Amino acid sequence: MNLVVDSSFVIDHLLGDAAAQARWRRMFDDGEQPFVTEIVVCEVRAGLREQDVPDLRAFLRPIEFVQPGPDSAMQAGAWRYDAHRRGRRLSLADSLIASAAESLGAAILTRNVRDFALTPVRIESY
């Protein structure tokens, strides 16, 4: 299975969360393919102290970095529009992460189930 890792997963893993670390190991043991986007890297890096940056770089090494194109961005915008019309808020970051996952036929690995549930993308939690 393809998985786009969300910021919440990366942060939990870096903070030593046992469930996130176990899921990380299982991902590779099960032959799953992790992906990450610039949105996730930016969100995580923005909250890190300088001394923690090497840990983020090490975490990212085995993950394929993807940058979906304009069709994915259009889809993200459509989901935000639909959520707004229903009186809900889907953030720019979450909509772009979800559309990246959809473009890869991937699930989103996150604990932020509530926000991503505003999209049709599969969600995996840990």
Backbone bond lengths (Angstrom), bond angles and torsions (degrees), N, CA, C in turn:
res aa  C-N    CA-C-N  psi(-1)  N-CA   C-N-CA  omega(-1)  CA-C   N-CA-C  phi
1 M - - - 1.439 - - 1.527 108.48 -
2 N 1.319 115.97 140.20 1.456 122.06 172.86 1.518 109.09 -85.22
3 L 1.334 116.20 138.30 1.458 122.07 179.87 1.520 110.44 -133.32
4 V 1.321 116.68 128.19 1.455 121.03 169.83 1.523 106.17 -94.58
5 V 1.325 116.33 119.64 1.465 119.45 -179.53 1.521 108.90 -80.18
6 D 1.318 115.17 133.65 1.459 122.21 178.69 1.526 109.11 -92.13
7 S 1.314 114.54 163.51 1.466 120.94 -179.64 1.524 112.25 -55.74
8 S 1.329 117.31 -39.83 1.469 119.44 -178.75 1.526 110.99 -61.11
9 F 1.322 117.14 -38.38 1.461 120.29 178.47 1.523 110.73 -66.66
10 V 1.325 116.68 -46.63 1.467 120.19 -178.71 1.525 110.14 -61.29
11 I 1.320 116.75 -45.95 1.466 120.88 179.75 1.522 110.92 -61.45
12 D 1.335 116.57 -47.32 1.464 119.49 179.45 1.526 110.95 -59.76
13 H 1.325 116.52 -42.75 1.464 119.84 178.92 1.525 110.87 -61.49
14 L 1.323 116.50 -46.57 1.464 120.14 -179.34 1.526 112.76 -64.69
15 L 1.332 116.49 -29.24 1.468 120.54 179.03 1.531 112.60 -83.38
16 G 1.333 116.59 -1.38 1.456 120.16 176.79 1.517 114.75 87.13
17 D 1.325 118.05 17.01 1.463 121.17 177.99 1.531 109.19 -59.23
18 A 1.326 116.36 123.93 1.467 121.00 -174.86 1.524 112.52 -61.45
19 A 1.326 117.73 -41.12 1.464 120.74 -179.09 1.526 110.92 -65.75
20 A 1.323 117.01 -41.80 1.468 120.55 179.69 1.531 110.35 -66.48
21 Q 1.316 116.87 -41.93 1.461 119.25 -179.74 1.519 111.89 -67.98
22 A 1.323 117.18 -37.37 1.468 120.22 176.80 1.522 110.48 -65.68
23 R 1.327 116.66 -40.60 1.479 120.45 178.78 1.515 110.86 -65.04
24 W 1.323 117.04 -37.67 1.465 122.44 177.26 1.533 110.58 -60.05
25 R 1.324 116.51 -47.71 1.468 120.15 179.12 1.526 110.66 -63.98
26 R 1.327 116.69 -43.31 1.462 121.48 -179.55 1.526 111.22 -62.56
27 M 1.321 116.41 -35.07 1.456 121.09 179.94 1.529 110.57 -55.64
28 F 1.310 116.31 -46.91 1.460 120.63 -178.83 1.524 111.67 -76.37
29 D 1.326 117.29 -37.90 1.461 120.73 177.28 1.522 111.33 -61.13
30 D 1.341 116.61 -35.62 1.468 121.90 -177.94 1.525 113.03 -87.63
31 G 1.317 117.33 -1.01 1.460 120.53 178.65 1.525 114.12 75.12
32 E 1.326 117.15 21.80 1.455 120.43 177.84 1.534 109.38 -76.73
33 Q 1.319 116.37 154.06 1.460 121.62 -178.69 1.524 110.30 -107.58
34 P 1.346 117.82 112.60 1.469 119.84 177.23 1.526 111.67 -86.64
35 F 1.315 114.61 144.39 1.461 123.27 175.60 1.526 108.45 -129.29
36 V 1.331 115.71 157.34 1.458 121.39 175.73 1.524 107.82 -143.23
37 T 1.329 115.86 151.46 1.461 120.96 178.08 1.524 110.05 -114.00
38 E 1.326 114.86 168.30 1.457 120.15 178.07 1.520 111.05 -63.80
39 I 1.321 118.06 -28.47 1.465 121.58 179.12 1.532 109.42 -61.35
40 V 1.323 115.99 -48.54 1.465 121.17 -178.97 1.522 110.43 -64.07
41 V 1.320 116.74 -46.81 1.468 119.91 -179.54 1.522 110.12 -59.46
42 C 1.326 117.51 -44.28 1.463 121.21 179.89 1.525 111.62 -63.73
43 E 1.343 116.83 -46.06 1.467 119.75 -179.62 1.526 111.56 -60.22
44 V 1.326 116.51 -44.63 1.463 120.14 -178.13 1.526 110.57 -68.50
45 R 1.326 116.60 -47.21 1.469 120.35 -178.15 1.531 111.64 -59.87
46 A 1.321 116.68 -36.38 1.463 120.75 -178.30 1.527 112.08 -61.07
47 G 1.324 117.01 -25.97 1.460 120.35 -178.25 1.513 114.75 -100.10
48 L 1.324 117.54 3.61 1.466 120.29 -176.02 1.519 112.90 -95.07
49 R 1.319 114.23 144.43 1.458 119.68 168.78 1.529 107.59 -74.04
50 E 1.307 116.60 154.36 1.469 121.39 -176.81 1.532 111.76 -54.51
51 Q 1.328 117.01 -39.69 1.469 119.34 -177.61 1.529 113.10 -69.78
52 D 1.342 118.02 -13.61 1.461 121.08 179.58 1.530 113.64 -94.72
53 V 1.330 117.26 -7.05 1.464 121.18 -179.08 1.532 112.13 -59.53
54 P 1.347 120.30 -41.38 1.464 118.76 177.91 1.543 112.99 -59.43
55 D 1.324 117.43 -32.38 1.470 119.70 177.41 1.519 110.70 -65.71
56 L 1.324 117.24 -40.10 1.465 120.34 176.91 1.523 110.11 -64.63
57 R 1.315 117.33 -44.52 1.473 120.15 178.98 1.534 110.92 -59.73
58 A 1.305 117.33 -41.60 1.466 120.90 178.84 1.524 110.66 -65.44
59 F 1.323 117.44 -40.15 1.460 121.21 178.45 1.526 110.77 -61.89
60 L 1.318 117.00 -38.82 1.465 121.65 -175.49 1.530 113.90 -75.61
61 R 1.319 118.05 -20.69 1.468 120.85 -174.79 1.523 114.70 -50.37
62 P 1.325 120.31 -48.07 1.476 118.76 -176.26 1.534 114.82 -85.94
63 I 1.332 117.33 5.77 1.459 120.86 -174.82 1.522 109.84 -103.49
64 E 1.324 116.39 137.72 1.459 120.07 176.11 1.534 109.48 -77.40
65 F 1.316 115.72 128.55 1.464 123.15 179.11 1.522 107.90 -90.01
66 V 1.336 117.17 127.77 1.465 121.16 -178.61 1.519 110.86 -124.60
67 Q 1.312 115.54 148.79 1.462 122.80 175.22 1.528 106.94 -133.02
68 P 1.321 117.09 94.65 1.460 119.90 179.58 1.531 111.10 -63.41
69 G 1.303 115.49 161.69 1.455 120.47 -174.81 1.517 114.45 -95.52
70 P 1.339 115.28 -161.31 1.457 121.06 -173.87 1.529 114.08 -64.18
71 D 1.321 119.11 -32.80 1.469 119.66 178.75 1.523 110.78 -63.73
72 S 1.314 115.70 -37.89 1.462 120.60 178.06 1.534 110.26 -66.39
73 A 1.318 116.73 -40.79 1.466 120.59 178.37 1.528 110.79 -65.15
74 M 1.325 116.83 -38.30 1.470 120.37 177.29 1.524 110.36 -62.73
75 Q 1.333 116.62 -41.12 1.455 120.21 178.91 1.520 110.82 -64.07
76 A 1.326 116.59 -42.96 1.468 120.94 178.47 1.526 110.23 -58.99
77 G 1.316 116.62 -43.16 1.454 120.41 178.64 1.516 112.58 -64.00
78 A 1.331 116.81 -38.50 1.469 120.91 178.55 1.525 110.39 -64.81
79 W 1.325 117.75 -40.75 1.469 120.42 178.54 1.528 110.92 -65.34
80 R 1.332 116.96 -39.47 1.470 119.79 177.95 1.523 110.29 -64.19
81 Y 1.311 116.24 -41.94 1.461 121.26 178.39 1.526 110.79 -60.72
82 D 1.330 115.92 -47.98 1.471 120.53 179.92 1.525 111.44 -61.20
83 A 1.328 116.85 -43.01 1.470 120.44 179.31 1.531 109.86 -62.63
84 H 1.314 116.48 -43.82 1.471 120.65 -179.72 1.536 110.64 -61.41
85 R 1.307 116.85 -42.23 1.468 120.62 179.37 1.527 111.66 -62.69
86 R 1.326 117.36 -27.14 1.469 121.88 178.69 1.531 111.78 -91.00
87 G 1.347 116.50 5.79 1.456 119.77 179.33 1.515 114.00 80.18
88 R 1.308 117.96 18.39 1.473 122.74 -180.00 1.518 109.42 -112.82
89 R 1.310 116.18 163.73 1.459 120.76 178.63 1.522 109.69 -119.17
90 L 1.316 115.48 119.14 1.464 122.74 173.29 1.525 106.00 -111.61
91 S 1.318 116.60 117.04 1.463 119.89 -175.10 1.525 111.35 -66.68
92 L 1.315 114.87 157.52 1.453 121.00 176.50 1.525 110.20 -57.92
93 A 1.323 116.49 -47.28 1.465 120.53 -178.85 1.523 111.51 -60.32
94 D 1.328 117.55 -49.42 1.467 120.13 -177.92 1.522 111.75 -64.45
95 S 1.332 117.23 -37.53 1.466 118.88 179.49 1.525 110.61 -66.48
96 L 1.326 118.04 -39.30 1.466 120.81 179.05 1.530 112.30 -70.34
97 I 1.318 117.02 -37.69 1.466 120.31 176.57 1.522 109.83 -64.51
98 A 1.329 116.86 -44.29 1.467 120.94 179.39 1.520 111.73 -63.83
99 S 1.328 117.19 -41.38 1.465 118.49 -179.45 1.531 111.03 -69.33
100 A 1.328 117.25 -31.53 1.466 119.83 173.87 1.518 110.10 -62.97
101 A 1.332 116.20 -44.32 1.465 120.08 178.20 1.522 110.40 -60.45
102 E 1.318 116.67 -45.54 1.466 119.25 -179.75 1.524 111.26 -60.63
103 S 1.325 117.45 -40.97 1.465 120.65 -178.79 1.521 112.30 -63.84
104 L 1.328 116.75 -24.00 1.468 122.25 179.76 1.532 112.82 -97.23
105 G 1.321 116.58 -2.23 1.463 119.13 -173.13 1.512 111.03 64.69
106 A 1.332 115.65 34.22 1.463 121.90 -173.73 1.528 110.95 -110.14
107 A 1.316 113.76 163.61 1.462 121.53 169.67 1.525 107.43 -96.03
108 I 1.323 116.20 162.41 1.460 121.74 175.01 1.521 107.53 -99.54
109 L 1.322 116.81 127.03 1.464 121.67 176.99 1.520 107.75 -94.83
110 T 1.345 115.98 109.47 1.455 121.04 -171.89 1.517 111.00 -156.82
111 R 1.320 115.61 163.48 1.460 119.38 165.76 1.527 109.61 -105.04
112 N 1.334 116.67 -1.39 1.461 123.78 179.92 1.533 109.33 -88.05
113 V 1.293 116.62 59.34 1.463 122.01 -174.86 1.524 111.48 -65.54
114 R 1.310 117.74 -40.09 1.466 121.22 -174.09 1.528 112.64 -57.47
115 D 1.313 118.03 -49.02 1.465 120.43 -177.33 1.522 112.06 -70.91
116 F 1.311 117.09 -42.82 1.462 119.27 -179.18 1.524 112.15 -69.62
117 A 1.313 117.53 -19.27 1.463 120.65 177.11 1.527 111.57 -66.51
118 L 1.319 118.27 -11.34 1.462 121.84 175.86 1.533 111.64 -76.53
119 T 1.336 116.77 -3.69 1.463 122.49 177.51 1.529 108.02 -117.42
120 P 1.334 117.10 163.94 1.468 118.98 178.61 1.530 114.11 -84.72
121 V 1.309 117.86 5.67 1.461 122.05 -175.90 1.526 110.57 -73.75
122 R 1.329 115.97 142.23 1.469 120.98 176.86 1.517 110.09 -63.87
123 I 1.313 115.25 143.38 1.460 121.57 -179.52 1.521 108.37 -121.71
124 E 1.323 114.90 132.82 1.465 122.35 173.13 1.519 106.81 -115.23
125 S 1.308 115.98 133.54 1.454 119.63 177.04 1.525 109.28 -113.63
126 Y 1.288 117.02 -179.32 1.467 121.39 -177.63 1.509 110.51 -145.74
